[in-house]
């Protein structure tokens, strides 16, 4: 990877058992932790930073902001940790990992941001606790890796490995809102739902104010700036509020509704626009993508990866997870039946079934999973397996939420499948992640779920820019969700009326057009009839395990028919 954090709980000798210091731009060695960082933008305002003193050392990897005029977030955190202890981490803002060694009388910890938007992998297999941001680099310290049966099954059926598991038994991830220490994993309380009544907390006004400050914090990132732009709602507020965005990029055919809508938005705000026609690069699951899936999430979400060399910016913005944090993506909506189709009404379901809701939100396909089980030796009944796995994961998140609806969202955030999108971008550019701003997360935790809606979000955006909806998303011509759904249904069923186009290219068409069965899965002909999404998951998993010949060898029998898994 272009940017990496790697460390050990131990001294420089322990560190250099596994990695050469020459691999990194800077290596910090404290009494209890040694950590290296490689980042070409180390020291840029709002970005990765290091600091060492007689009192200890601190490294922050990613995007970070602190109160006041201090430009070095690592210095700020170490100095405040001396007086405030772990409470200092509560104030750190951004999308980051923080490694801190407060000296012989203090803590040595690795801290996630509140929503784990940056993965940290760790293992105790070498006898020393090793941690880092690249799962393969940490995994290579494991002498005899063993495939994690449940992790593999979750990935292939759901596209995401739940909780803290990976595809390998000996490799783990830091949980949501947590600290890694030399001998434990400690939970923090920065991400706990605490909804407030409207008389104390006006959702629209609060969101508008916080959006303005969050985007203002991110307006001085370095160099030429760009945005990954859709025709939807989330990226347009960035284009509206972050000054001097030079360029915008969309993946899609030049005549696609999504591209035409994005082009109109770019023109409205004075940015150039580039569309990347969807060719084999859109789906190609090679090393440039699978390394960012980390064996835990599908690389399909890295839509832009094949075009990265043609993106001419230094800083890249995106609207990822705005729908999750600010518009209620994981809340369960009440539906009405319209000619046999369930259509959301915009109201919350009063008594949702958590497992059913999360299966739908994660995009689980019962038919495809049954077919996958029949064609391979993955002989666990997929329906009961995924239901039990999601039920267990939901129960683990329940203590952070006051209601079923908030617990649904907490579970979704803890297992967000689309994170490789950000991971890839942040490895190639200085990449802002506005949705993880501490003030916006606080808004998410305080606003009741019935107010975390598209309507609330748009009203807040219109306070900042009353022309934000000059060009509406092509599939959402109305303010009301129900009207949009009804029109979409009528268009699909009425001859001579064109349907709303999906925002992303058709995977099956591209898979066939570019002969990806032969190029990616020539040795597994029996799976060629699976949906493209499941074939890409197989390719991701095998590609990620390439560096571990033993682990890949363990996977091969599972992918052949009629050979049962040994639990």
N, C-alpha and C positions, 0 to 999 in steps of 0.2 A: 504494500500500500504506500501511497505518497506521504501520508501522515499516520503516525502510530505512536501510541504510548505503551511501554512495556516496563514492568517492574517486579521486584521481589521484596518480601519482608525479610531483610537481611542486608549484609554489607556488599561492597563492590565485588568482593570475591565470589559471593553467591550469585550476583547479577551476571558476572562474566563466565560462570559455568554454562549459561544458556545463550547469552548474546554478547557480541563485541560492542564496546562503547563506541567504536567507530561507526556503528549502524545509525547513530543518533546525532542530532544537532547539539543536544545538551544532555548530560547525565547529572542528576542530583543525588548525593549520598548523605543521608541523615543517620542518626544512631540506629534507627529501626527499619528504615525503608531506603532502597535504592531504585531510582526510576529514570528511564530515558524517554526523550521525546524527539520525534522527527516531524517537523512542520515548517515548510518554507515561509509561512507567515507568522512564525513565533514572534510575539511582541507587538503585533499590530493592535491598535485600539479596539477593545471589544473582543479580542481573540486570545488564543493560547498565550500563557505567560508563565514565567518561572521566577522564583525568588529564594535566596538562601542567606542566612545570617547566623550569628553565633547561637541564636535561640532555636534554629531548626531550618526546615526548608519546605517549600510548597510549589506544586505544579498544577496548573489548570489547563485542561485540554479541551478545546472547543470554543464556544461562544460564551462570554461571561461579562457581566456588568455589576458594578458595586456603587454604593451611595457616594456622593461627593465628587471631588475632582481627581481622585486617585486613578491613574491610568493603568497601573499594574495590579490586576485583580489578585494575583498570587501574593503579593506583598500585603495587600489589604486583608486577605483571609488569614494569613499567618499572624499578623499583628492583632487582629480581633479575636482570633482563637485563643491567644494567650490570656485575654481578659474574659471572654464570653464562653469559652469552651465550644461544645458542639452547637450551641445556639447560633454561633457565627455563620454556620452553613445555611441556616434558615434565610439569611439575608442575601446570599449570593444568587444572582439572577442570570438565567440563560439556559443554554443547552450544553452541558459540560460533564466532565469527570474531574474531581479535585483530589489530588494526592497530597497529604499533609503529614509531616513528621514534626511534631511540636517539641522535640528534644527529649532528653532522658527522663524528664519529669512529666511529660505530656503524652498525648495520644499519637499513634501512628495509624492513619485511616485512609481509605479510598471512599469518596462519597459520590453517589449519583446525583443528578438533578432530581427534583421531586417526581418526575414522570419517567425516569430512565430513558430519556431520549438518546442517550449515548450508552451503548452496551459495554459492560466490563465483564470479561471472562476470567475465570480463575481455576486453579487446580492445586491440590496438595500432593499430587502423585510423586513429584520428585523429592519429597521430604521437606521442601521449602515451599511456602505458599507463593505461587507465581500468578501474576495478573497482567491483563493488557486488553487492548481494544481490538486486536486481530485474533480471532478465534484460532486460526491455523497456527499462528506463531506461539500462542500459549499451548495449544494442543500438541505441538511438536516436542514439548518437554515431557509428555506422557510416554512412558516406555512401552506399554502394552495396552493400547486403547481397546475398549470393548464397546460395541454398538449398543446404544440405549434403545431397547425395543419400543417403549412407549413414545420416546422422542421421535423415532423414525415414523411410527404409525401416525402420530399427530401431524407431522409435517406432510406426509403424503395424502392424508384425508382432508386436512383443514388448511394446508398452506402455511401453518404457523406451529411451532413447537411451544407448548403452553408453559407458563410459569418460569422456572429457573433452569429447566432442563436444556440439554443440547442433544445432538445425535450421538454423543459419546458419553458413557457412564462417568468417566473420571473428570469431565469438563463441565463446569457450572457457570451460571451467570448471576451477577448481582441482582437482587429483586428490585421492584419498584420502591423508590424512596428509602434508600438503605445506605449503610456503611459497611465496608469490609475492614476487618482488623486482622492482626496476625493470627488469631485463633477463633474468630467468630464472624457472624454476619448479623448486624444489629439493625433493627427496623427503626425508622424515624417517623415523625408525625406531621410532616409538612403537607402530605396529601391525604386529608381526612375531610369528608363532606360536612359542611356546617351551614345549611341553607338559612337565609335570613328573610323575614317578611318584607313585602314591598315598601312598607312605611319606613323601614330602616335602610333599604337597599334598593334603589330604583334600577332595575336591570338594564334599561336602555341607556340612561344617562351615565351610569357607571361604566358600561361597556364602551361607550363612545370616548369617554375620558381616558380610559385605560388603553384602548386601541391607539389613540393619538400619542400617548406617552411611549407605548411599546414600540411603535413604528418610528417615533422620533429618536429613540435610543439607537436604532439601527440605521440611521440615515447618514452616518459618517464612516461606514466601512470602506476599505481602500479600493482604489483603481477604478477601472471601467465596470459598470454595474449592469446586471441583467435580471430578468425575471422569467421563470417558467410559467407561461401564461395560458390559462384555459379561457373558455367563454363563460365560465361559471362565476360564482360570487367571490371566492376566497382570494384569488390572486389579484383581482382588480382593485381591492382596497389598498394593497401594497403599491400598485402602480399609481394610484391616486395620491397616496400620502408620503411615499418616499421620494424625495426630489432627485432629479438628475439620473433616473434610470434610463440608460442609453438604449438597451436592446431587449427584445422579448422573443421567446422561442416557444413553438408549439409543435408537437408531433401529430401529423395528420395530413391527409391529401389536401392539395391546394383548394379543391372545390368542396371540401367537407364543411358542414355547418359549423362545427367546432372551430375550425381554422378561420372561416370567414368572421365568426363572432370575435375571436381573439384579435384578428387583424383590425377590426373596427375599434376595439378597446385600445390597442396600441396607438392607433391614429388619434384617438380622442385625447390621449395623454402625452403625445409627442415622442413616442419611442419607435424605433425601427422594429420590424417584425420579420422573423424567419420561420418558415414552416419546413419541417423535415418529413418528406413523404415516407410512409411506413414501408420499408423494404425488409430484407432479412435481418438488418441490424436491430429492428424493433424487438424481435423475439430471440435473436441468437443468444443461446445460453452458453457462452464461452467464459473463459477465465475472467474477462473484464466485468462480468456480471456476477458469476457464482461466488467470487471471493467476498462480495458485499452482502450476499444472502446469509453468509456465516453458518450455513447448514441449519438455520432455525426459521428462516422466512423465505418465501419464494421470490426469485429475482424478477418475476414478471412485472413487478411494480416499478422497476427501474426503467421507465419508458425511454428515457433520454440517453441511456448509457452508450449505445452504439454511435451516437452523434456528438459525444463529448469533445472530440478533437476539432469539431467545427463550431464550437461555442466560444466566441472571442471575448470573454469577460474575465475579470478578476474576482468579483463578488457576485454571487447568485442568490436571489430571493425566491421564495416559493410560499404557497399557502397551505402546505400539508398540515393536516389535522385541525384546521380551523373548523371544519364540519364536525369533528369529534368534540373539541373543547367548547365551541361557541354555538353550535347549531344542532346538538342533540343526536348525532349519528347513531349512537348505541342505545338511545331510549326506545322504548316499545310504544308504537303508535296504535291507536284504535283504527280499525278499518271498517269500511262498509262494502257490501257486495255490489259490484256494478257489472251486470251481465256475466256473472261467474268469476269475476276478477276482484280480489281484495284491493281496495283503494284506500290509502291513508286519509283520515279526516283532518289531521292536524292536532287532534287531541291525544292525550296519553292514555294508554291501556290501563285500566284500573287494577287488573290482577294478571300481570303477564307471567308466562312460564319462562323462567330465565334460560333454560337449556334450549327451548325452541327459538327464542329470540336470538341467542348468540349463534346458534347453528346457521340461521338465516343471515345474520350480519357478517359472519366469517365466510359465507359463500359455500357452505357445505352442500355437496350434491350426492344424495343417497344413491341414485342410479349409477353415477360414475364410480363411487367408492365400492359398491357391490361388484361392479365389473372389474375394478382393480383387484379386489380380493379373489375373484374367480380366476383371473389371469396369472396370478403370482402365488407365492407361498405365504403371503400376508394373510394367514387364515383366521385372524381374529375377526369376529363379526363386526363390521364397521359401525353399524347402527348403535349397538350397545356400547362399543368401545368409545366412540366420540361422545355419546351422551354421558357416560360415566366420567370421562376426562373433563368435559366442560363443566359438569355438575361439581366435581371436586374443585376445579379452579375457581368457579363462582363462589363456593363456600369459603375459600381462602381469602377472598377479597371482601367478604361481607362485613368484617369488622371495621372497615374504613368508611362505610356508608350507612346512612340512617334509613334508607328506603330501598326497595327492590330496584326501582328505576335508577337510583344513583349507583347501586351495586353493579347493575348491568354495565353502566358506563365505566366504572372503575375497572371491571374485568376486561372490557374492551381496550381501555387505555393501557393496561398492564401487558396486553398481548397484541398490540397493534401490528397487523401483518404488513403494512406498507412502509415500515421504517427503513428498509434498504434503499428506498428512494432518497432519503436524506443522507444516509451513510455514504452512498456513492457520490452525491453532490459535494458533501463536506470533505471528501478525500481529494477532490479536483479543484475546488474553489473555496474562498472564504464564503461560508454559507450561513446566512441568517435563518433562524427558525422562530418567527414571531409568535406562533401559537404557544410556545413554551415559556413566554415571558412570565415572570413570577406574578405580576399583577393580573394577567389574564387567567393564569391558573387559579389565583385567589378568587377571581370573578366566577370561574367555573364551579368552584367549591361552595360559593355563597349563593349563587343564583339557583332557585328551585328548578327542577327539571322541566316544569311546564313553561319556564321562561327561557330556557336554552333552546331557542328555535331560530329558524331562518328569518321569521318575521322580526324578532328582537334584533338579530344581527343586522338586517337591512335597515331598520330604523336607526340603529346606532351609526351605521355607515353613512346614512343620509344626513346625520348631524354633522359629519365631517366633510361631506361632499354631496350637495343636493343634486348633482348631475350623475351620481354613481350608476343609476339605472337607465341612462340614455340608451344603451344597447343591452337589452335583456338577453339572458341565456336562451339559445334557440329552442330548448325543450321546456322552458319555463316562461311562457308569455304572460302569465298572470301572477298576481301576488299570492293568491290562494293555492295551497298545495292540492286541494281536492280538484279545483278546476284544471290545473295542469295535468293531473293524472287522468281525468276524464277525457280531456282533449287528446292526450297521447293514446288512450284506448280507442277512441273513435277513429283516429287516423289509421291505426293498425287494422281496424276491421272494415273500413269503408273503401270500396274500390275507387280508384282515380285520385284519392287523397294520399299525399306523400307522408310517410311516418317520420317522427322525430328520429334523427340519426343518433346512435350511441356515441359517446364522446371519444371512445377508443377504437382503433382499427380491429377488424374481425380476426381473431387468432387462428381459427381453423383455416380460413382462406390463405393467410400468410404461411401457415405451416405446410399446406399442400403446395402452394406456389413455389416455395423455396426448397422443397424436397427435404424438409427437416427430419422426417422419419428416418431416411437413409443416413443423413449427415450426423444426427445426434444419437440415434437408437438402432443402428444397423444390426447390433448383436442381440436385440430384444424385439424381434419381429412380432412376437405374440402380443405386445402392448400397443401396436400401431393403431388399433381402433379406439383406443382411449381418447377422451377429450384432450385437446391441446394443452390445457392447463395442467392436467395430471401428468402428461408426458414431460412437460417442462419441469415439474417438481422432481420427477425421476432423474432428469438430466442435472438439475441443481445439486441434488444429493450426491450423485456419483461424482460430479465435478468437484464438489467441495472436499470429498474424501480422497481425492487423487494423491494428496501429500502423505496419506497414511495407507500404505499398501495393505497392511493387515486389516484395517477397518473396512476398506473397500472390498477385500476378499470376503469378509464376513457378510457384507451386503449382498453379494452376487447370488448366493443360494436363495435368498429371500425373494429375489426378482424373477426366479425361474418358476414355472408352474409345478404344482404337486409336490412340493417339498416343504413340510410344515416348519414353522418357526419353533425353535427351542427357546422357551421363555427363560 
